[in-house]
Amino acid sequence: MLVDELIGAWALEDFSAARDGVTTHPLGDRPGGLLLYTADGWMSALLTPDPETRTDGTSAEGAPGGTVAYAGRWSRTAGGVVLHHVWSSHYAPWVGATLERGVHLRPGARELELTAVTTRGSRWLLRWRRAASTDRPQPS
């Protein structure tokens, strides 16, 4: 049985957003976050700002304190797009929505890039590294 390489936990390395040709880093210089995909189709995502760099009380995509968290189910299309079917979220407009995420990941990779275009016309780029607890032994 083939196992999807996405399955496991991913730690956020970098997060930027671009709108009208301007790139910003809405979660600060050292964002925190965790993305989890399970083999049975559950997923959760948590993005948090670095408290040392995000003290102005502004939010990322409308969530209080800059935290965007959601959970639900995930699936993958034949074209490689990962669908996040949101069942619950701190950002109310996402509840019940299906978020399309482009994922760039090579087999055996320890890093993935996730891109998304929001309804506000922003393009997000998130770079994740495989969390240590999900490191898989490489075949010898």
C-alpha positions as CSV (number, residue, x, y, z in Angstrom):
1,M,0.0,0.0,0.0
2,L,1.3,3.4,-0.9
3,V,1.4,6.0,1.9
4,D,0.9,9.6,1.0
5,E,4.1,11.6,1.9
6,L,2.0,14.3,3.5
7,I,0.9,12.1,6.4
8,G,2.5,13.2,9.6
9,A,3.3,16.5,11.4
10,W,5.0,19.5,9.8
11,A,6.5,22.5,11.6
12,L,6.2,26.0,10.0
13,E,9.5,27.4,8.8
14,D,8.4,30.5,6.8
15,F,5.1,32.3,6.0
16,S,4.7,35.2,3.6
17,A,1.7,36.8,1.8
18,A,1.7,38.7,-1.4
19,R,-1.0,41.1,-2.5
20,D,-0.8,43.7,-5.4
21,G,2.9,42.8,-5.8
22,V,3.8,43.6,-2.2
23,T,5.1,40.7,0.0
24,T,4.5,40.8,3.8
25,H,5.2,38.5,6.7
26,P,2.0,38.7,8.7
27,L,3.1,36.3,11.3
28,G,6.4,38.1,12.1
29,D,10.0,37.0,11.5
30,R,9.7,33.7,13.4
31,P,6.2,32.3,13.0
32,G,5.1,29.2,14.8
33,G,2.8,26.6,13.5
34,L,2.0,23.0,13.1
35,L,0.3,21.2,10.3
36,L,-0.9,17.6,10.8
37,Y,-2.3,15.1,8.3
38,T,-3.4,11.6,9.4
39,A,-3.7,8.5,7.3
40,D,-7.5,8.3,8.0
41,G,-8.1,11.7,6.4
42,W,-8.1,14.1,9.4
43,M,-6.1,17.3,9.4
44,S,-5.4,20.3,11.6
45,A,-3.5,23.5,11.1
46,L,-2.3,26.1,13.6
47,L,-0.4,29.2,12.7
48,T,0.7,31.5,15.5
49,P,2.8,34.7,15.5
50,D,6.1,35.0,17.3
51,P,5.0,36.8,20.5
52,E,8.2,38.8,20.5
53,T,7.6,40.2,17.0
54,R,3.8,40.4,16.9
55,T,2.7,42.7,19.6
56,D,0.4,45.2,17.8
57,G,-2.7,43.1,18.2
58,T,-3.3,42.8,14.5
59,S,-4.4,39.5,13.0
60,A,-3.6,37.2,10.2
61,E,-6.6,36.8,7.9
62,G,-9.0,38.1,10.6
63,A,-8.3,35.8,13.5
64,P,-7.7,37.3,17.0
65,G,-4.1,37.8,17.9
66,G,-2.8,36.6,14.5
67,T,-3.7,32.9,15.1
68,V,-5.3,31.0,12.3
69,A,-6.4,27.5,13.3
70,Y,-8.6,25.0,11.7
71,A,-9.4,21.4,11.6
72,G,-11.3,18.9,9.5
73,R,-10.7,16.4,6.7
74,W,-8.2,16.4,3.9
75,S,-8.0,14.9,0.4
76,R,-5.9,15.2,-2.6
77,T,-7.0,15.7,-6.2
78,A,-5.4,13.9,-9.2
79,G,-3.7,17.3,-10.1
80,G,-1.8,17.4,-6.7
81,V,-4.0,20.0,-5.0
82,V,-4.7,19.2,-1.4
83,L,-8.2,20.1,-0.2
84,H,-8.7,21.1,3.4
85,H,-12.4,20.6,4.3
86,V,-12.8,22.9,7.3
87,W,-15.1,21.7,10.0
88,S,-14.0,24.1,12.7
89,S,-11.8,27.3,12.8
90,H,-11.0,30.3,14.8
91,Y,-11.6,32.2,11.6
92,A,-15.4,32.0,11.2
93,P,-15.6,32.5,7.3
94,W,-13.6,29.2,6.9
95,V,-16.0,27.0,8.8
96,G,-17.7,24.8,6.2
97,A,-15.4,25.9,3.4
98,T,-13.0,23.8,1.3
99,L,-9.6,25.4,1.0
100,E,-7.5,24.5,-2.0
101,R,-3.8,24.2,-1.3
102,G,-1.1,23.6,-3.8
103,V,1.6,21.4,-2.3
104,H,5.1,20.9,-3.6
105,L,6.7,17.9,-2.1
106,R,9.2,15.3,-3.5
107,P,8.9,11.7,-2.4
108,G,10.9,11.2,0.8
109,A,11.1,15.0,1.3
110,R,11.5,16.6,4.7
111,E,10.2,19.9,3.5
112,L,7.0,21.0,1.8
113,E,5.8,24.2,0.3
114,L,2.1,25.0,0.5
115,T,0.6,27.8,-1.5
116,A,-2.9,29.3,-1.4
117,V,-4.8,32.1,-2.9
118,T,-7.4,33.7,-0.5
119,T,-10.7,35.2,-1.4
120,R,-9.1,38.6,-0.7
121,G,-6.7,38.1,-3.6
122,S,-3.6,37.4,-1.5
123,R,-1.3,34.6,-2.3
124,W,0.2,32.8,0.7
125,L,3.4,30.8,0.6
126,L,4.1,28.6,3.6
127,R,7.3,26.4,4.0
128,W,7.1,23.5,6.4
129,R,9.7,21.0,7.6
130,R,8.8,17.5,8.8
131,A,8.5,17.6,12.6
132,A,11.1,15.4,14.4
133,S,8.5,13.1,15.9
134,T,7.4,12.0,12.4
135,D,10.8,11.4,10.9
136,R,10.7,8.1,9.1
137,P,13.7,5.8,8.7
138,Q,15.1,5.9,5.2
139,P,15.2,2.6,3.3
140,S,18.7,1.1,3.2
